[in-house]
Amino acid sequence: MAYRKHQLEGQHAIDESMEHEIATEKDFSGEFLKRVRNYKQISIKELSDLLKIGRLYLMAIEEENLKEL
């Protein structure tokens, strides 16, 4: 995962308020996951490959569609 983190560095503009929100967030939701993923410019496929979770499951998590899980 450190390799992937290194790959992502410098690919997006740093938003200090978003970085602070990521660092301090305690209640993770699907909506928050999606916001972070989009902020970090990571596609569903990339995240799926990195986490070894199916794309449909990730989309269901982001949409908070519990029926699909």
PDB file with SEQRES, HELIX, SHEET and CRYST1 records, atoms N, CA, C and O in Angstrom:
SEQRES   1 A   69  MET ALA TYR ARG LYS HIS GLN LEU GLU GLY GLN HIS ALA          
SEQRES   2 A   69  ILE ASP GLU SER MET GLU HIS GLU ILE ALA THR GLU LYS          
SEQRES   3 A   69  ASP PHE SER GLY GLU PHE LEU LYS ARG VAL ARG ASN TYR          
SEQRES   4 A   69  LYS GLN ILE SER ILE LYS GLU LEU SER ASP LEU LEU LYS          
SEQRES   5 A   69  ILE GLY ARG LEU TYR LEU MET ALA ILE GLU GLU GLU ASN          
SEQRES   6 A   69  LEU LYS GLU LEU                                              
HELIX    1 AA1 ALA A    2  LEU A    8  1                                   7    
HELIX    2 AA2 GLU A   16  THR A   24  1                                   9    
HELIX    3 AA3 GLY A   30  TYR A   39  1                                  10    
HELIX    4 AA4 ILE A   44  LEU A   51  1                                   8    
HELIX    5 AA5 ARG A   55  GLU A   62  1                                   8    
HELIX    6 AA6 LEU A   66  GLU A   68  5                                   3    
CRYST1    1.000    1.000    1.000  90.00  90.00  90.00 P 1           1          
ATOM      1  N   MET A   1       0.826  -1.190   0.000  1.00  0.00           N  
ATOM      2  CA  MET A   1       0.000   0.000   0.000  1.00  0.00           C  
ATOM      3  C   MET A   1       0.869   1.253   0.000  1.00  0.00           C  
ATOM      4  O   MET A   1       0.472   2.281  -0.550  1.00  0.00           O  
ATOM      5  N   ALA A   2       2.040   1.179   0.606  1.00  0.00           N  
ATOM      6  CA  ALA A   2       2.933   2.333   0.601  1.00  0.00           C  
ATOM      7  C   ALA A   2       3.333   2.689  -0.817  1.00  0.00           C  
ATOM      8  O   ALA A   2       3.460   3.867  -1.151  1.00  0.00           O  
ATOM      9  N   TYR A   3       3.535   1.675  -1.661  1.00  0.00           N  
ATOM     10  CA  TYR A   3       3.867   1.926  -3.058  1.00  0.00           C  
ATOM     11  C   TYR A   3       2.751   2.704  -3.728  1.00  0.00           C  
ATOM     12  O   TYR A   3       3.015   3.673  -4.440  1.00  0.00           O  
ATOM     13  N   ARG A   4       1.514   2.297  -3.512  1.00  0.00           N  
ATOM     14  CA  ARG A   4       0.367   2.974  -4.119  1.00  0.00           C  
ATOM     15  C   ARG A   4       0.277   4.410  -3.607  1.00  0.00           C  
ATOM     16  O   ARG A   4      -0.001   5.328  -4.377  1.00  0.00           O  
ATOM     17  N   LYS A   5       0.511   4.603  -2.322  1.00  0.00           N  
ATOM     18  CA  LYS A   5       0.468   5.956  -1.767  1.00  0.00           C  
ATOM     19  C   LYS A   5       1.513   6.814  -2.467  1.00  0.00           C  
ATOM     20  O   LYS A   5       1.247   7.964  -2.818  1.00  0.00           O  
ATOM     21  N   HIS A   6       2.689   6.260  -2.666  1.00  0.00           N  
ATOM     22  CA  HIS A   6       3.752   6.991  -3.344  1.00  0.00           C  
ATOM     23  C   HIS A   6       3.338   7.344  -4.771  1.00  0.00           C  
ATOM     24  O   HIS A   6       3.624   8.445  -5.241  1.00  0.00           O  
ATOM     25  N   GLN A   7       2.670   6.422  -5.462  1.00  0.00           N  
ATOM     26  CA  GLN A   7       2.207   6.676  -6.824  1.00  0.00           C  
ATOM     27  C   GLN A   7       1.230   7.840  -6.878  1.00  0.00           C  
ATOM     28  O   GLN A   7       1.231   8.598  -7.847  1.00  0.00           O  
ATOM     29  N   LEU A   8       0.398   7.994  -5.860  1.00  0.00           N  
ATOM     30  CA  LEU A   8      -0.645   9.012  -5.878  1.00  0.00           C  
ATOM     31  C   LEU A   8      -0.146  10.398  -5.487  1.00  0.00           C  
ATOM     32  O   LEU A   8      -0.810  11.395  -5.771  1.00  0.00           O  
ATOM     33  N   GLU A   9       0.999  10.470  -4.850  1.00  0.00           N  
ATOM     34  CA  GLU A   9       1.507  11.761  -4.406  1.00  0.00           C  
ATOM     35  C   GLU A   9       1.721  12.688  -5.599  1.00  0.00           C  
ATOM     36  O   GLU A   9       2.279  12.292  -6.623  1.00  0.00           O  
ATOM     37  N   GLY A  10       1.268  13.920  -5.445  1.00  0.00           N  
ATOM     38  CA  GLY A  10       1.486  14.916  -6.467  1.00  0.00           C  
ATOM     39  C   GLY A  10       0.503  14.884  -7.622  1.00  0.00           C  
ATOM     40  O   GLY A  10       0.629  15.678  -8.554  1.00  0.00           O  
ATOM     41  N   GLN A  11      -0.458  13.999  -7.587  1.00  0.00           N  
ATOM     42  CA  GLN A  11      -1.401  13.898  -8.689  1.00  0.00           C  
ATOM     43  C   GLN A  11      -2.643  14.754  -8.464  1.00  0.00           C  
ATOM     44  O   GLN A  11      -3.473  14.870  -9.365  1.00  0.00           O  
ATOM     45  N   HIS A  12      -2.787  15.339  -7.315  1.00  0.00           N  
ATOM     46  CA  HIS A  12      -3.948  16.178  -7.056  1.00  0.00           C  
ATOM     47  C   HIS A  12      -3.523  17.378  -6.216  1.00  0.00           C  
ATOM     48  O   HIS A  12      -2.542  17.323  -5.475  1.00  0.00           O  
ATOM     49  N   ALA A  13      -4.274  18.449  -6.349  1.00  0.00           N  
ATOM     50  CA  ALA A  13      -3.996  19.637  -5.552  1.00  0.00           C  
ATOM     51  C   ALA A  13      -4.348  19.360  -4.095  1.00  0.00           C  
ATOM     52  O   ALA A  13      -5.367  18.733  -3.804  1.00  0.00           O  
ATOM     53  N   ILE A  14      -3.520  19.821  -3.202  1.00  0.00           N  
ATOM     54  CA  ILE A  14      -3.753  19.614  -1.776  1.00  0.00           C  
ATOM     55  C   ILE A  14      -4.766  20.643  -1.272  1.00  0.00           C  
ATOM     56  O   ILE A  14      -4.592  21.849  -1.449  1.00  0.00           O  
ATOM     57  N   ASP A  15      -5.807  20.145  -0.653  1.00  0.00           N  
ATOM     58  CA  ASP A  15      -6.837  20.969  -0.036  1.00  0.00           C  
ATOM     59  C   ASP A  15      -6.703  20.759   1.465  1.00  0.00           C  
ATOM     60  O   ASP A  15      -7.087  19.715   1.992  1.00  0.00           O  
ATOM     61  N   GLU A  16      -6.155  21.760   2.149  1.00  0.00           N  
ATOM     62  CA  GLU A  16      -5.863  21.605   3.584  1.00  0.00           C  
ATOM     63  C   GLU A  16      -7.109  21.292   4.404  1.00  0.00           C  
ATOM     64  O   GLU A  16      -7.033  20.523   5.361  1.00  0.00           O  
ATOM     65  N   SER A  17      -8.252  21.871   4.049  1.00  0.00           N  
ATOM     66  CA  SER A  17      -9.465  21.591   4.825  1.00  0.00           C  
ATOM     67  C   SER A  17      -9.913  20.138   4.619  1.00  0.00           C  
ATOM     68  O   SER A  17     -10.382  19.491   5.556  1.00  0.00           O  
ATOM     69  N   MET A  18      -9.766  19.634   3.400  1.00  0.00           N  
ATOM     70  CA  MET A  18     -10.125  18.238   3.147  1.00  0.00           C  
ATOM     71  C   MET A  18      -9.141  17.301   3.840  1.00  0.00           C  
ATOM     72  O   MET A  18      -9.548  16.287   4.406  1.00  0.00           O  
ATOM     73  N   GLU A  19      -7.868  17.627   3.801  1.00  0.00           N  
ATOM     74  CA  GLU A  19      -6.862  16.813   4.492  1.00  0.00           C  
ATOM     75  C   GLU A  19      -7.156  16.763   5.992  1.00  0.00           C  
ATOM     76  O   GLU A  19      -7.028  15.710   6.616  1.00  0.00           O  
ATOM     77  N   HIS A  20      -7.548  17.897   6.569  1.00  0.00           N  
ATOM     78  CA  HIS A  20      -7.890  17.940   7.991  1.00  0.00           C  
ATOM     79  C   HIS A  20      -9.124  17.083   8.261  1.00  0.00           C  
ATOM     80  O   HIS A  20      -9.166  16.337   9.240  1.00  0.00           O  
ATOM     81  N   GLU A  21     -10.121  17.191   7.398  1.00  0.00           N  
ATOM     82  CA  GLU A  21     -11.335  16.388   7.564  1.00  0.00           C  
ATOM     83  C   GLU A  21     -11.013  14.893   7.502  1.00  0.00           C  
ATOM     84  O   GLU A  21     -11.536  14.113   8.298  1.00  0.00           O  
ATOM     85  N   ILE A  22     -10.170  14.499   6.575  1.00  0.00           N  
ATOM     86  CA  ILE A  22      -9.773  13.094   6.462  1.00  0.00           C  
ATOM     87  C   ILE A  22      -9.065  12.642   7.727  1.00  0.00           C  
ATOM     88  O   ILE A  22      -9.335  11.557   8.244  1.00  0.00           O  
ATOM     89  N   ALA A  23      -8.160  13.471   8.226  1.00  0.00           N  
ATOM     90  CA  ALA A  23      -7.365  13.118   9.408  1.00  0.00           C  
ATOM     91  C   ALA A  23      -8.193  13.029  10.679  1.00  0.00           C  
ATOM     92  O   ALA A  23      -7.848  12.274  11.588  1.00  0.00           O  
ATOM     93  N   THR A  24      -9.280  13.789  10.757  1.00  0.00           N  
ATOM     94  CA  THR A  24     -10.027  13.855  12.009  1.00  0.00           C  
ATOM     95  C   THR A  24     -11.381  13.148  11.972  1.00  0.00           C  
ATOM     96  O   THR A  24     -12.031  13.007  13.008  1.00  0.00           O  
ATOM     97  N   GLU A  25     -11.810  12.704  10.798  1.00  0.00           N  
ATOM     98  CA  GLU A  25     -13.132  12.068  10.671  1.00  0.00           C  
ATOM     99  C   GLU A  25     -13.187  10.791  11.516  1.00  0.00           C  
ATOM    100  O   GLU A  25     -12.273   9.968  11.488  1.00  0.00           O  
ATOM    101  N   LYS A  26     -14.269  10.653  12.256  1.00  0.00           N  
ATOM    102  CA  LYS A  26     -14.458   9.464  13.096  1.00  0.00           C  
ATOM    103  C   LYS A  26     -15.621   8.607  12.617  1.00  0.00           C  
ATOM    104  O   LYS A  26     -15.644   7.404  12.877  1.00  0.00           O  
ATOM    105  N   ASP A  27     -16.576   9.196  11.931  1.00  0.00           N  
ATOM    106  CA  ASP A  27     -17.742   8.475  11.431  1.00  0.00           C  
ATOM    107  C   ASP A  27     -17.647   8.346   9.916  1.00  0.00           C  
ATOM    108  O   ASP A  27     -17.999   9.262   9.172  1.00  0.00           O  
ATOM    109  N   PHE A  28     -17.164   7.193   9.481  1.00  0.00           N  
ATOM    110  CA  PHE A  28     -16.997   6.984   8.050  1.00  0.00           C  
ATOM    111  C   PHE A  28     -18.301   6.525   7.433  1.00  0.00           C  
ATOM    112  O   PHE A  28     -18.959   5.620   7.946  1.00  0.00           O  
ATOM    113  N   SER A  29     -18.668   7.148   6.340  1.00  0.00           N  
ATOM    114  CA  SER A  29     -19.883   6.790   5.617  1.00  0.00           C  
ATOM    115  C   SER A  29     -19.507   6.510   4.167  1.00  0.00           C  
ATOM    116  O   SER A  29     -18.390   6.796   3.735  1.00  0.00           O  
ATOM    117  N   GLY A  30     -20.435   5.959   3.439  1.00  0.00           N  
ATOM    118  CA  GLY A  30     -20.212   5.738   2.026  1.00  0.00           C  
ATOM    119  C   GLY A  30     -19.982   7.048   1.288  1.00  0.00           C  
ATOM    120  O   GLY A  30     -19.142   7.135   0.392  1.00  0.00           O  
ATOM    121  N   GLU A  31     -20.737   8.054   1.676  1.00  0.00           N  
ATOM    122  CA  GLU A  31     -20.603   9.369   1.049  1.00  0.00           C  
ATOM    123  C   GLU A  31     -19.209   9.938   1.311  1.00  0.00           C  
ATOM    124  O   GLU A  31     -18.607  10.538   0.421  1.00  0.00           O  
ATOM    125  N   PHE A  32     -18.698   9.752   2.521  1.00  0.00           N  
ATOM    126  CA  PHE A  32     -17.357  10.246   2.854  1.00  0.00           C  
ATOM    127  C   PHE A  32     -16.303   9.486   2.067  1.00  0.00           C  
ATOM    128  O   PHE A  32     -15.357  10.086   1.559  1.00  0.00           O  
ATOM    129  N   LEU A  33     -16.457   8.167   1.961  1.00  0.00           N  
ATOM    130  CA  LEU A  33     -15.523   7.356   1.174  1.00  0.00           C  
ATOM    131  C   LEU A  33     -15.475   7.871  -0.265  1.00  0.00           C  
ATOM    132  O   LEU A  33     -14.396   8.017  -0.840  1.00  0.00           O  
ATOM    133  N   LYS A  34     -16.618   8.137  -0.829  1.00  0.00           N  
ATOM    134  CA  LYS A  34     -16.685   8.617  -2.210  1.00  0.00           C  
ATOM    135  C   LYS A  34     -16.016   9.983  -2.352  1.00  0.00           C  
ATOM    136  O   LYS A  34     -15.293  10.226  -3.319  1.00  0.00           O  
ATOM    137  N   ARG A  35     -16.257  10.865  -1.398  1.00  0.00           N  
ATOM    138  CA  ARG A  35     -15.628  12.190  -1.440  1.00  0.00           C  
ATOM    139  C   ARG A  35     -14.113  12.084  -1.373  1.00  0.00           C  
ATOM    140  O   ARG A  35     -13.405  12.765  -2.115  1.00  0.00           O  
ATOM    141  N   VAL A  36     -13.614  11.228  -0.483  1.00  0.00           N  
ATOM    142  CA  VAL A  36     -12.164  11.047  -0.348  1.00  0.00           C  
ATOM    143  C   VAL A  36     -11.596  10.423  -1.617  1.00  0.00           C  
ATOM    144  O   VAL A  36     -10.563  10.864  -2.121  1.00  0.00           O  
ATOM    145  N   ARG A  37     -12.272   9.397  -2.131  1.00  0.00           N  
ATOM    146  CA  ARG A  37     -11.804   8.727  -3.355  1.00  0.00           C  
ATOM    147  C   ARG A  37     -11.729   9.728  -4.509  1.00  0.00           C  
ATOM    148  O   ARG A  37     -10.742   9.760  -5.244  1.00  0.00           O  
ATOM    149  N   ASN A  38     -12.760  10.534  -4.661  1.00  0.00           N  
ATOM    150  CA  ASN A  38     -12.755  11.534  -5.724  1.00  0.00           C  
ATOM    151  C   ASN A  38     -11.684  12.603  -5.497  1.00  0.00           C  
ATOM    152  O   ASN A  38     -11.017  13.029  -6.440  1.00  0.00           O  
ATOM    153  N   TYR A  39     -11.524  13.031  -4.253  1.00  0.00           N  
ATOM    154  CA  TYR A  39     -10.496  14.020  -3.923  1.00  0.00           C  
ATOM    155  C   TYR A  39      -9.103  13.484  -4.267  1.00  0.00           C  
ATOM    156  O   TYR A  39      -8.272  14.208  -4.814  1.00  0.00           O  
ATOM    157  N   LYS A  40      -8.858  12.235  -3.948  1.00  0.00           N  
ATOM    158  CA  LYS A  40      -7.561  11.610  -4.214  1.00  0.00           C  
ATOM    159  C   LYS A  40      -7.418  11.152  -5.664  1.00  0.00           C  
ATOM    160  O   LYS A  40      -6.371  10.641  -6.063  1.00  0.00           O  
ATOM    161  N   GLN A  41      -8.479  11.340  -6.447  1.00  0.00           N  
ATOM    162  CA  GLN A  41      -8.507  10.976  -7.862  1.00  0.00           C  
ATOM    163  C   GLN A  41      -8.210   9.495  -8.068  1.00  0.00           C  
ATOM    164  O   GLN A  41      -7.371   9.114  -8.885  1.00  0.00           O  
ATOM    165  N   ILE A  42      -8.923   8.672  -7.303  1.00  0.00           N  
ATOM    166  CA  ILE A  42      -8.790   7.223  -7.397  1.00  0.00           C  
ATOM    167  C   ILE A  42     -10.084   6.681  -7.991  1.00  0.00           C  
ATOM    168  O   ILE A  42     -11.170   6.980  -7.495  1.00  0.00           O  
ATOM    169  N   SER A  43      -9.971   5.899  -9.032  1.00  0.00           N  
ATOM    170  CA  SER A  43     -11.167   5.325  -9.657  1.00  0.00           C  
ATOM    171  C   SER A  43     -11.688   4.159  -8.819  1.00  0.00           C  
ATOM    172  O   SER A  43     -10.974   3.606  -7.983  1.00  0.00           O  
ATOM    173  N   ILE A  44     -12.932   3.804  -9.059  1.00  0.00           N  
ATOM    174  CA  ILE A  44     -13.515   2.629  -8.394  1.00  0.00           C  
ATOM    175  C   ILE A  44     -12.659   1.397  -8.696  1.00  0.00           C  
ATOM    176  O   ILE A  44     -12.401   0.587  -7.805  1.00  0.00           O  
ATOM    177  N   LYS A  45     -12.221   1.255  -9.941  1.00  0.00           N  
ATOM    178  CA  LYS A  45     -11.415   0.093 -10.325  1.00  0.00           C  
ATOM    179  C   LYS A  45     -10.101   0.067  -9.550  1.00  0.00           C  
ATOM    180  O   LYS A  45      -9.702  -0.978  -9.037  1.00  0.00           O  
ATOM    181  N   GLU A  46      -9.425   1.220  -9.463  1.00  0.00           N  
ATOM    182  CA  GLU A  46      -8.161   1.281  -8.720  1.00  0.00           C  
ATOM    183  C   GLU A  46      -8.360   0.910  -7.252  1.00  0.00           C  
ATOM    184  O   GLU A  46      -7.577   0.147  -6.686  1.00  0.00           O  
ATOM    185  N   LEU A  47      -9.408   1.453  -6.643  1.00  0.00           N  
ATOM    186  CA  LEU A  47      -9.678   1.158  -5.237  1.00  0.00           C  
ATOM    187  C   LEU A  47     -10.055  -0.305  -5.056  1.00  0.00           C  
ATOM    188  O   LEU A  47      -9.644  -0.944  -4.087  1.00  0.00           O  
ATOM    189  N   SER A  48     -10.826  -0.822  -5.977  1.00  0.00           N  
ATOM    190  CA  SER A  48     -11.215  -2.227  -5.949  1.00  0.00           C  
ATOM    191  C   SER A  48      -9.983  -3.129  -6.007  1.00  0.00           C  
ATOM    192  O   SER A  48      -9.862  -4.080  -5.235  1.00  0.00           O  
ATOM    193  N   ASP A  49      -9.085  -2.826  -6.918  1.00  0.00           N  
ATOM    194  CA  ASP A  49      -7.852  -3.610  -7.053  1.00  0.00           C  
ATOM    195  C   ASP A  49      -6.984  -3.498  -5.805  1.00  0.00           C  
ATOM    196  O   ASP A  49      -6.416  -4.489  -5.347  1.00  0.00           O  
ATOM    197  N   LEU A  50      -6.884  -2.299  -5.262  1.00  0.00           N  
ATOM    198  CA  LEU A  50      -6.053  -2.059  -4.081  1.00  0.00           C  
ATOM    199  C   LEU A  50      -6.593  -2.783  -2.847  1.00  0.00           C  
ATOM    200  O   LEU A  50      -5.833  -3.389  -2.092  1.00  0.00           O  
ATOM    201  N   LEU A  51      -7.914  -2.715  -2.651  1.00  0.00           N  
ATOM    202  CA  LEU A  51      -8.530  -3.289  -1.452  1.00  0.00           C  
ATOM    203  C   LEU A  51      -8.987  -4.733  -1.624  1.00  0.00           C  
ATOM    204  O   LEU A  51      -9.339  -5.402  -0.653  1.00  0.00           O  
ATOM    205  N   LYS A  52      -8.978  -5.207  -2.872  1.00  0.00           N  
ATOM    206  CA  LYS A  52      -9.451  -6.570  -3.169  1.00  0.00           C  
ATOM    207  C   LYS A  52     -10.922  -6.720  -2.801  1.00  0.00           C  
ATOM    208  O   LYS A  52     -11.343  -7.732  -2.239  1.00  0.00           O  
ATOM    209  N   ILE A  53     -11.695  -5.679  -3.135  1.00  0.00           N  
ATOM    210  CA  ILE A  53     -13.143  -5.664  -2.929  1.00  0.00           C  
ATOM    211  C   ILE A  53     -13.771  -5.408  -4.293  1.00  0.00           C  
ATOM    212  O   ILE A  53     -13.318  -4.531  -5.028  1.00  0.00           O  
ATOM    213  N   GLY A  54     -14.791  -6.151  -4.631  1.00  0.00           N  
ATOM    214  CA  GLY A  54     -15.443  -5.992  -5.918  1.00  0.00           C  
ATOM    215  C   GLY A  54     -15.962  -4.587  -6.144  1.00  0.00           C  
ATOM    216  O   GLY A  54     -16.387  -3.905  -5.211  1.00  0.00           O  
ATOM    217  N   ARG A  55     -15.921  -4.165  -7.405  1.00  0.00           N  
ATOM    218  CA  ARG A  55     -16.379  -2.816  -7.755  1.00  0.00           C  
ATOM    219  C   ARG A  55     -17.838  -2.594  -7.382  1.00  0.00           C  
ATOM    220  O   ARG A  55     -18.202  -1.521  -6.899  1.00  0.00           O  
ATOM    221  N   LEU A  56     -18.678  -3.607  -7.604  1.00  0.00           N  
ATOM    222  CA  LEU A  56     -20.096  -3.442  -7.272  1.00  0.00           C  
ATOM    223  C   LEU A  56     -20.300  -3.250  -5.773  1.00  0.00           C  
ATOM    224  O   LEU A  56     -21.170  -2.488  -5.351  1.00  0.00           O  
ATOM    225  N   TYR A  57     -19.495  -3.946  -4.972  1.00  0.00           N  
ATOM    226  CA  TYR A  57     -19.582  -3.767  -3.522  1.00  0.00           C  
ATOM    227  C   TYR A  57     -19.137  -2.359  -3.123  1.00  0.00           C  
ATOM    228  O   TYR A  57     -19.772  -1.720  -2.285  1.00  0.00           O  
ATOM    229  N   LEU A  58     -18.056  -1.883  -3.719  1.00  0.00           N  
ATOM    230  CA  LEU A  58     -17.604  -0.522  -3.406  1.00  0.00           C  
ATOM    231  C   LEU A  58     -18.644   0.514  -3.789  1.00  0.00           C  
ATOM    232  O   LEU A  58     -18.889   1.461  -3.042  1.00  0.00           O  
ATOM    233  N   MET A  59     -19.252   0.335  -4.947  1.00  0.00           N  
ATOM    234  CA  MET A  59     -20.295   1.280  -5.356  1.00  0.00           C  
ATOM    235  C   MET A  59     -21.480   1.213  -4.399  1.00  0.00           C  
ATOM    236  O   MET A  59     -22.068   2.244  -4.074  1.00  0.00           O  
ATOM    237  N   ALA A  60     -21.839   0.011  -3.944  1.00  0.00           N  
ATOM    238  CA  ALA A  60     -22.943  -0.132  -2.993  1.00  0.00           C  
ATOM    239  C   ALA A  60     -22.587   0.536  -1.659  1.00  0.00           C  
ATOM    240  O   ALA A  60     -23.440   1.161  -1.030  1.00  0.00           O  
ATOM    241  N   ILE A  61     -21.331   0.402  -1.231  1.00  0.00           N  
ATOM    242  CA  ILE A  61     -20.891   1.048   0.010  1.00  0.00           C  
ATOM    243  C   ILE A  61     -20.985   2.565  -0.139  1.00  0.00           C  
ATOM    244  O   ILE A  61     -21.515   3.242   0.742  1.00  0.00           O  
ATOM    245  N   GLU A  62     -20.473   3.101  -1.247  1.00  0.00           N  
ATOM    246  CA  GLU A  62     -20.518   4.547  -1.465  1.00  0.00           C  
ATOM    247  C   GLU A  62     -21.943   5.066  -1.528  1.00  0.00           C  
ATOM    248  O   GLU A  62     -22.225   6.172  -1.064  1.00  0.00           O  
ATOM    249  N   GLU A  63     -22.841   4.280  -2.096  1.00  0.00           N  
ATOM    250  CA  GLU A  63     -24.236   4.691  -2.209  1.00  0.00           C  
ATOM    251  C   GLU A  63     -25.040   4.325  -0.958  1.00  0.00           C  
ATOM    252  O   GLU A  63     -26.226   4.635  -0.852  1.00  0.00           O  
ATOM    253  N   GLU A  64     -24.371   3.663  -0.021  1.00  0.00           N  
ATOM    254  CA  GLU A  64     -25.004   3.185   1.223  1.00  0.00           C  
ATOM    255  C   GLU A  64     -26.240   2.336   0.894  1.00  0.00           C  
ATOM    256  O   GLU A  64     -27.283   2.446   1.539  1.00  0.00           O  
ATOM    257  N   ASN A  65     -26.090   1.504  -0.111  1.00  0.00           N  
ATOM    258  CA  ASN A  65     -27.139   0.598  -0.571  1.00  0.00           C  
ATOM    259  C   ASN A  65     -26.900  -0.762   0.088  1.00  0.00           C  
ATOM    260  O   ASN A  65     -26.256  -1.639  -0.488  1.00  0.00           O  
ATOM    261  N   LEU A  66     -27.418  -0.920   1.280  1.00  0.00           N  
ATOM    262  CA  LEU A  66     -27.169  -2.123   2.061  1.00  0.00           C  
ATOM    263  C   LEU A  66     -27.768  -3.374   1.455  1.00  0.00           C  
ATOM    264  O   LEU A  66     -27.295  -4.476   1.734  1.00  0.00           O  
ATOM    265  N   LYS A  67     -28.787  -3.234   0.640  1.00  0.00           N  
ATOM    266  CA  LYS A  67     -29.402  -4.396  -0.002  1.00  0.00           C  
ATOM    267  C   LYS A  67     -28.429  -5.099  -0.933  1.00  0.00           C  
ATOM    268  O   LYS A  67     -28.514  -6.314  -1.112  1.00  0.00           O  
ATOM    269  N   GLU A  68     -27.512  -4.358  -1.524  1.00  0.00           N  
ATOM    270  CA  GLU A  68     -26.537  -4.928  -2.460  1.00  0.00           C  
ATOM    271  C   GLU A  68     -25.347  -5.575  -1.765  1.00  0.00           C  
ATOM    272  O   GLU A  68     -24.547  -6.266  -2.395  1.00  0.00           O  
ATOM    273  N   LEU A  69     -25.240  -5.346  -0.471  1.00  0.00           N  
ATOM    274  CA  LEU A  69     -24.115  -5.927   0.280  1.00  0.00           C  
ATOM    275  C   LEU A  69     -24.581  -7.235   0.822  1.00  0.00           C  
ATOM    276  O   LEU A  69     -23.821  -7.930   1.496  1.00  0.00           O  
TER     277      LEU A  69                                                      
END                                                                             
